[in-house]
């Protein structure tokens, strides 16, 4: 089995959250979905489980926070271009999400940020790795 990541998020309304995540490009896996949770596939190695708050509470002994009132995690999604960063962000906003900050553009890295319907923070990002590596190389002085 390849290394994978499974992220569980508490949500107020599973059906509504499922529709939001489908709108931004996730695929629902019916085999691992039901009345209290939806398994949403981002890639072969990344799955987000949207669990209603009562079901999520059975997965932890800690209090379940409202992510609109506090923050415990920010999730970044790599994209292949600036246009893909914009597309997923615009899809999130059209599906009811909220923008967190204006686009950040460092030339070699471009990112935006949005929250889903329940306040979970997502940051799509594109990076020109070659340009980043070139910028980070120590500058040598000419003799």
ZADREN-798376 format. One record per atom (N, C-alpha, C): residue in three letters; x, y, z. Coordinates in Angstrom, 3 decimals. Each point is the difference from the previous one (the first is absolute). Example, Ala and Ser with C-alpha at 12.3 -4.5 7.8 and 13.67 -1.06 7.14 Angstrom:
<recs>
> res:c1:c2:c3
> ALA:13.190:-5.690:7.800
> ALA:-0.890:1.190:0.000
> ALA:0.900:1.200:0.000
> SER:-0.350:1.050:-0.720
> SER:0.820:1.190:0.060
> SER:-0.770:1.090:0.730
</recs>
This chain:
<recs>
> res:c1:c2:c3
> UNK:0.843:-1.184:0.000
> UNK:-0.843:1.184:0.000
> UNK:0.882:1.237:0.000
> UNK:-0.276:0.968:-0.878
> UNK:0.814:1.221:-0.016
> UNK:-0.288:0.853:1.233
> UNK:0.908:0.889:0.321
> UNK:-0.248:0.938:1.092
> UNK:-1.140:0.914:-0.428
> UNK:-0.950:0.149:0.896
> UNK:-1.181:0.798:-0.293
> UNK:-0.286:0.905:1.181
> UNK:-0.873:0.968:-0.216
> UNK:-0.485:0.827:1.095
> UNK:-1.516:0.005:-0.046
> UNK:-0.596:-0.201:1.176
> UNK:-1.444:0.048:0.174
> UNK:-0.274:1.107:1.013
> UNK:-0.686:1.029:-0.417
> UNK:-0.311:1.145:0.851
> UNK:-1.477:-0.066:0.347
> UNK:-0.331:0.021:1.280
> UNK:-1.402:0.024:0.422
> UNK:-0.360:1.403:0.457
> UNK:-1.133:0.498:-0.512
> UNK:-0.454:1.343:0.342
> UNK:-1.427:-0.057:0.539
> UNK:-0.273:0.664:1.128
> UNK:-1.376:0.068:0.480
> UNK:-0.790:1.006:-0.831
> UNK:-1.231:-0.365:-0.365
> UNK:-0.850:0.890:-0.793
> UNK:-1.400:0.045:0.593
> UNK:-0.696:1.087:-0.235
> UNK:-1.353:0.166:0.518
> UNK:-1.015:-0.797:-0.816
> UNK:0.205:-0.086:-1.311
> UNK:-0.955:-0.650:-0.895
> UNK:0.786:-0.795:-1.040
> UNK:-0.022:-1.315:0.104
> UNK:0.809:-0.856:-0.877
> UNK:-0.375:0.190:-1.469
> UNK:-1.270:0.032:-0.325
> UNK:-0.423:0.129:-1.399
> UNK:0.464:1.339:-0.586
> UNK:-0.165:1.060:0.756
> UNK:0.416:1.333:-0.460
> UNK:1.516:0.073:-0.157
> UNK:0.738:-0.544:0.961
> UNK:1.457:-0.012:-0.078
> UNK:0.467:-0.850:-1.180
> UNK:-0.672:-1.137:-0.238
> UNK:0.348:-0.860:-1.125
> UNK:-0.151:0.754:-1.312
> UNK:-1.096:0.718:-0.160
> UNK:-0.229:0.782:-1.223
> UNK:1.081:1.055:-0.180
> UNK:0.419:0.644:1.081
> UNK:1.065:1.005:-0.075
> UNK:1.291:-0.638:-0.502
> UNK:0.394:-1.107:0.603
> UNK:1.261:-0.635:-0.383
> UNK:-0.059:-0.570:-1.420
> UNK:-1.149:-0.488:-0.421
> UNK:-0.139:-0.428:-1.399
> UNK:0.164:1.195:-0.937
> UNK:-0.514:1.160:0.397
> UNK:0.098:1.206:-0.832
> UNK:1.439:0.464:-0.192
> UNK:0.891:-0.342:0.943
> UNK:1.400:0.428:-0.150
> UNK:0.906:-1.125:-0.494
> UNK:-0.592:-1.128:-0.417
> UNK:0.791:-1.023:-0.660
> UNK:0.240:-1.299:0.747
> UNK:-0.522:-0.155:1.195
> UNK:0.121:-1.267:0.714
> UNK:-1.035:-0.975:-0.553
> UNK:0.280:-1.293:0.112
> UNK:-0.946:-1.042:-0.420
> UNK:-0.479:-0.769:1.213
> UNK:-1.306:-0.176:0.102
> UNK:-0.567:-0.777:1.108
> UNK:0.212:-1.484:-0.268
> UNK:0.473:-0.714:1.017
> UNK:0.171:-1.445:-0.084
> UNK:-1.172:-0.633:0.746
> UNK:-1.003:-0.512:-0.735
> UNK:-1.191:-0.537:0.660
> UNK:0.288:-1.204:0.899
> UNK:1.082:-0.710:-0.255
> UNK:0.324:-1.176:0.807
> UNK:0.280:0.380:1.461
> UNK:0.549:1.192:0.215
> UNK:0.362:0.429:1.352
> UNK:-0.838:1.193:0.450
> UNK:-1.170:0.168:-0.577
> UNK:-0.885:1.115:0.335
> UNK:-1.339:-0.531:0.488
> UNK:-0.666:0.797:0.817
> UNK:-1.314:-0.388:0.510
> UNK:-0.735:1.211:0.505
> UNK:-0.969:-0.233:0.886
> UNK:-0.817:1.100:0.523
> UNK:0.798:0.975:0.856
> UNK:1.040:-0.489:0.673
> UNK:0.721:0.841:0.958
> UNK:1.359:0.481:-0.495
> UNK:0.411:-0.446:-1.186
> UNK:1.313:0.407:-0.511
> UNK:0.084:-0.231:-1.503
> UNK:0.816:0.825:-0.644
> UNK:0.319:-0.188:-1.421
> UNK:1.505:-0.080:-0.147
> UNK:0.444:-1.012:-0.710
> UNK:1.416:-0.158:-0.309
> UNK:0.246:0.692:-1.337
> UNK:0.843:1.033:0.021
> UNK:0.233:0.829:-1.180
> UNK:1.446:-0.157:-0.455
> UNK:0.165:-0.508:-1.209
> UNK:1.335:-0.295:-0.534
> UNK:0.536:1.205:-0.774
> UNK:1.202:0.446:0.384
> UNK:0.697:1.064:-0.713
> UNK:0.974:-0.602:-1.019
> UNK:0.679:-1.059:0.426
> UNK:0.938:-0.708:-0.869
> UNK:0.082:-1.445:0.495
> UNK:0.836:-0.797:-0.639
> UNK:0.164:-1.383:0.449
> UNK:0.606:-0.090:1.401
> UNK:0.582:1.084:0.473
> UNK:0.672:-0.032:1.297
> UNK:-0.609:0.928:1.044
> UNK:-1.018:0.779:-0.388
> UNK:-0.569:0.982:0.934
> UNK:-1.524:-0.128:0.007
> UNK:-0.537:-0.246:1.197
> UNK:-1.442:-0.148:0.176
> UNK:-0.434:0.866:1.184
> UNK:-1.100:0.716:-0.172
> UNK:-0.576:0.799:1.080
> UNK:-1.325:-0.642:0.402
> UNK:-0.147:-0.278:1.282
> UNK:-1.241:-0.555:0.523
> UNK:-0.781:1.139:0.639
> UNK:-1.174:0.265:-0.539
> UNK:-0.888:1.027:0.536
> UNK:-0.964:-0.695:0.950
> UNK:0.160:0.220:1.285
> UNK:-0.788:-0.706:1.014
> UNK:-0.908:0.971:0.743
> UNK:-1.269:-0.386:0.167
> UNK:-0.861:0.887:0.783
> UNK:0.597:0.111:1.402
> UNK:-0.299:1.109:0.641
> UNK:0.668:0.326:1.262
> UNK:-0.183:-1.101:1.059
> UNK:-1.170:-0.617:0.051
> UNK:-0.237:-1.062:0.991
> UNK:0.879:-1.213:-0.280
> UNK:0.093:-0.387:-1.260
> UNK:0.857:-1.135:-0.356
> UNK:1.465:0.356:0.218
> UNK:0.414:1.201:-0.406
> UNK:1.385:0.430:0.195
> UNK:0.370:-0.069:1.484
> UNK:-0.931:0.355:0.866
> UNK:0.272:0.006:1.447
> UNK:0.324:-1.391:0.529
> UNK:-0.421:-1.046:-0.723
> UNK:0.331:-1.364:0.448
> UNK:1.439:-0.374:-0.351
> UNK:0.666:0.816:-0.809
> UNK:1.363:-0.295:-0.440
> UNK:1.066:0.611:0.907
> UNK:-0.425:0.803:0.973
> UNK:0.948:0.696:0.860
> UNK:-0.590:0.163:1.401
> UNK:0.871:0.142:0.978
> UNK:-0.457:0.285:1.361
> UNK:0.031:1.502:0.284
> UNK:0.554:0.773:-0.924
> UNK:0.081:1.449:0.175
> UNK:-1.291:0.667:-0.476
> UNK:-0.276:1.201:0.499
> UNK:-1.171:0.726:-0.495
> UNK:0.181:0.319:-1.497
> UNK:-1.086:-0.048:-0.736
> UNK:0.033:0.342:-1.415
> UNK:-0.247:1.500:-0.109
> UNK:0.988:0.717:-0.543
> UNK:-0.119:1.456:-0.109
> UNK:-0.794:0.382:-1.241
> UNK:-0.487:1.207:-0.005
> UNK:-0.614:0.575:-1.189
> UNK:1.116:0.693:-0.763
> UNK:0.372:-0.491:-1.193
> UNK:1.130:0.580:-0.713
> UNK:-0.221:1.446:-0.443
> UNK:-1.220:0.507:0.108
> UNK:-0.231:1.421:-0.297
> UNK:0.447:0.870:1.159
> UNK:0.162:-0.603:1.183
> UNK:0.367:0.755:1.193
> UNK:1.439:-0.219:0.440
> UNK:0.629:-1.061:-0.457
> UNK:1.379:-0.297:0.353
> UNK:0.651:-0.739:-1.149
> UNK:1.283:-0.098:0.044
> UNK:0.709:-0.680:-1.079
> UNK:0.941:-1.038:0.588
> UNK:-0.011:-1.181:-0.601
> UNK:0.916:-1.031:0.462
> UNK:0.831:-0.563:-1.140
> UNK:-0.441:0.215:-1.227
> UNK:0.727:-0.520:-1.150
> UNK:-0.350:0.826:-1.236
> UNK:0.977:0.192:-0.852
> UNK:-0.213:0.593:-1.320
> UNK:0.516:-1.006:-1.010
> UNK:-0.762:-0.247:-1.033
> UNK:0.317:-1.043:-0.963
> UNK:0.347:0.631:-1.347
> UNK:1.138:-0.369:-0.558
> UNK:0.426:0.534:-1.286
> UNK:-0.163:-1.068:-1.075
> UNK:-0.411:0.428:-1.179
> UNK:-0.153:-0.898:-1.144
> UNK:0.886:0.501:-1.131
> UNK:0.929:-0.825:-0.452
> UNK:0.848:0.425:-1.114
> UNK:-0.808:-0.011:-1.289
> UNK:0.266:0.950:-0.852
> UNK:-0.657:0.112:-1.300
> UNK:1.096:0.134:-1.043
> UNK:-0.317:-0.313:-1.252
> UNK:0.998:-0.004:-1.061
> UNK:0.214:1.357:-0.666
> UNK:-0.819:0.996:0.344
> UNK:0.149:1.323:-0.610
> UNK:-0.710:1.047:0.849
> UNK:0.321:1.256:-0.298
> UNK:-0.708:1.111:0.649
> UNK:-1.489:-0.079:-0.333
> UNK:-0.288:-0.331:-1.266
> UNK:-1.398:-0.087:-0.436
> UNK:-0.763:-1.050:0.808
> UNK:0.655:-1.116:0.340
> UNK:-0.665:-1.031:0.806
> UNK:-0.223:0.479:1.434
> UNK:0.926:0.799:0.526
> UNK:-0.191:0.590:1.330
> UNK:-1.238:0.895:-0.031
> UNK:-0.077:0.839:-1.031
> UNK:-1.155:0.889:-0.115
> UNK:-1.291:-0.792:-0.207
> UNK:0.046:-1.037:-0.836
> UNK:-1.209:-0.768:-0.323
> UNK:-0.585:-0.679:1.235
> UNK:0.829:-0.649:0.798
> UNK:-0.540:-0.682:1.180
> UNK:-0.512:1.009:1.022
> UNK:0.679:1.138:0.117
> UNK:-0.450:1.027:0.938
> UNK:-1.324:0.586:-0.454
> UNK:-0.115:0.309:-1.271
> UNK:-1.256:0.557:-0.521
> UNK:-1.129:-1.015:0.131
> UNK:0.287:-1.283:-0.226
> UNK:-1.018:-1.042:0.175
> UNK:-0.443:-0.069:1.459
> UNK:0.948:0.123:0.920
> UNK:-0.329:-0.019:1.427
> UNK:-0.896:1.182:0.364
> UNK:0.336:1.171:-0.509
> UNK:-0.804:1.188:0.300
> UNK:-1.396:-0.125:-0.598
> UNK:-0.101:-0.513:-1.215
> UNK:-1.300:-0.187:-0.657
> UNK:-0.860:-1.026:0.735
> UNK:0.649:-0.953:0.680
> UNK:-0.729:-1.045:0.729
> UNK:-0.315:0.417:1.438
> UNK:0.292:1.250:0.358
> UNK:-0.348:0.495:1.326
> UNK:1.154:0.186:0.959
> UNK:1.225:-0.277:-0.451
> UNK:1.171:0.196:0.844
> UNK:0.301:1.474:0.196
> UNK:0.997:0.278:0.817
> UNK:0.373:1.378:0.332
> UNK:1.479:0.200:-0.253
> UNK:0.354:1.110:-0.631
> UNK:1.413:0.291:-0.218
> UNK:0.646:0.407:1.328
> UNK:1.249:-0.397:0.191
> UNK:0.706:0.297:1.240
> UNK:0.931:1.194:-0.170
> UNK:0.671:0.074:-1.140
> UNK:0.861:1.145:-0.278
> UNK:0.161:0.145:-1.499
> UNK:0.520:1.126:-0.399
> UNK:0.247:0.261:-1.420
> UNK:1.089:-0.949:-0.505
> UNK:0.080:-0.195:-1.330
> UNK:1.060:-0.853:-0.544
> UNK:1.382:0.495:0.439
> UNK:0.889:-0.953:0.257
> UNK:1.382:0.326:0.345
> UNK:0.878:-0.476:-1.144
> UNK:0.797:0.913:-0.550
> UNK:0.798:-0.311:-1.186
> UNK:1.444:0.435:0.225
> UNK:0.886:-0.982:0.112
> UNK:1.427:0.269:0.174
> UNK:0.764:-0.236:-1.303
> UNK:-0.708:-0.136:-1.104
> UNK:0.641:-0.273:-1.284
> UNK:0.154:-1.483:-0.256
> UNK:0.693:-0.696:0.880
> UNK:0.223:-1.440:-0.155
> UNK:-1.011:-0.828:0.795
> UNK:-0.778:0.669:0.860
> UNK:-1.032:-0.690:0.774
> UNK:-1.241:0.883:0.028
> UNK:-1.146:-0.636:-0.200
> UNK:-1.274:0.717:-0.051
> UNK:-1.009:-0.781:0.825
> UNK:-0.701:0.695:0.879
> UNK:-0.974:-0.689:0.838
> UNK:-1.207:0.878:0.275
> UNK:-1.067:-0.671:0.346
> UNK:-1.213:0.657:0.459
> UNK:-0.488:-0.792:1.204
> UNK:-1.060:0.447:0.628
> UNK:-0.517:-0.731:1.155
> UNK:-1.509:0.184:0.091
> UNK:-0.662:-1.100:0.372
> UNK:-1.442:0.065:0.205
> UNK:-0.387:-0.917:1.141
> UNK:-1.196:0.236:0.528
> UNK:-0.587:-0.887:0.997
> UNK:-1.187:-0.696:-0.620
> UNK:-0.222:-1.251:0.403
> UNK:-1.184:-0.722:-0.453
> UNK:-1.217:0.489:0.783
> UNK:-1.128:-0.641:-0.167
> UNK:-1.245:0.424:0.639
> UNK:0.060:-0.056:1.519
> UNK:0.879:-0.845:0.546
> UNK:0.116:-0.156:1.448
> UNK:1.173:0.770:0.602
> UNK:0.763:0.711:-0.832
> UNK:1.115:0.802:0.498
> UNK:1.359:-0.661:-0.053
> UNK:0.111:-1.183:-0.634
> UNK:1.300:-0.653:-0.148
> UNK:0.811:0.741:-1.063
> UNK:1.258:0.306:0.319
> UNK:0.841:0.805:-0.878
> UNK:0.780:-0.816:-1.015
> UNK:-0.072:0.426:-1.265
> UNK:0.707:-0.648:-1.102
> UNK:0.837:1.045:-0.737
> UNK:1.192:-0.405:-0.424
> UNK:0.894:0.905:-0.715
> UNK:0.550:-0.632:-1.262
> UNK:-0.675:0.172:-1.128
> UNK:0.581:-0.511:-1.235
> UNK:1.263:0.785:-0.348
> UNK:1.010:-0.711:-0.495
> UNK:1.300:0.639:-0.257
> UNK:0.649:-0.589:-1.249
> UNK:0.648:0.861:-0.768
> UNK:0.808:-0.411:-1.149
> UNK:1.415:0.522:0.249
> UNK:1.000:-0.824:-0.360
> UNK:1.384:0.430:0.149
> UNK:0.800:-0.404:-1.229
> UNK:0.802:0.932:-0.493
> UNK:0.982:-0.290:-1.047
> UNK:1.257:-0.447:0.750
> UNK:0.163:-1.307:0.120
> UNK:1.075:-0.556:0.823
> UNK:1.371:0.439:-0.503
> UNK:0.203:-0.001:-1.313
> UNK:1.302:0.400:-0.550
> UNK:0.310:1.453:0.352
> UNK:-0.973:0.876:-0.122
> UNK:0.212:1.413:0.342
> UNK:0.257:0.160:1.497
> UNK:-0.707:-0.788:0.821
> UNK:0.212:0.049:1.435
> UNK:1.421:-0.439:0.345
> UNK:0.431:-1.125:-0.590
> UNK:1.346:-0.497:0.276
> UNK:1.053:1.005:-0.443
> UNK:-0.196:0.622:-1.156
> UNK:0.956:1.002:-0.492
> UNK:0.062:1.193:0.951
> UNK:-1.143:0.435:0.497
> UNK:-0.038:1.138:0.918
> UNK:0.682:-0.328:1.320
> UNK:-0.086:-1.247:0.430
> UNK:0.571:-0.399:1.276
> UNK:1.481:-0.349:-0.057
> UNK:0.564:-0.108:-1.199
> UNK:1.442:-0.287:-0.142
> UNK:0.796:1.173:0.560
> UNK:1.061:-0.286:0.746
> UNK:0.830:1.105:0.515
> UNK:0.619:0.759:-1.170
> UNK:-0.026:1.293:0.120
> UNK:0.595:0.833:-1.034
> UNK:1.524:-0.017:0.162
> UNK:0.726:-0.311:-1.084
> UNK:1.469:-0.009:0.066
> UNK:0.506:1.281:-0.618
> UNK:0.963:0.570:0.646
> UNK:0.593:1.253:-0.488
> UNK:1.021:-0.297:-1.086
> UNK:0.024:0.810:-1.022
> UNK:1.004:-0.160:-1.057
> UNK:1.311:0.560:0.476
> UNK:1.101:-0.698:-0.354
> UNK:1.323:0.456:0.440
> UNK:0.582:0.948:-0.997
</recs>
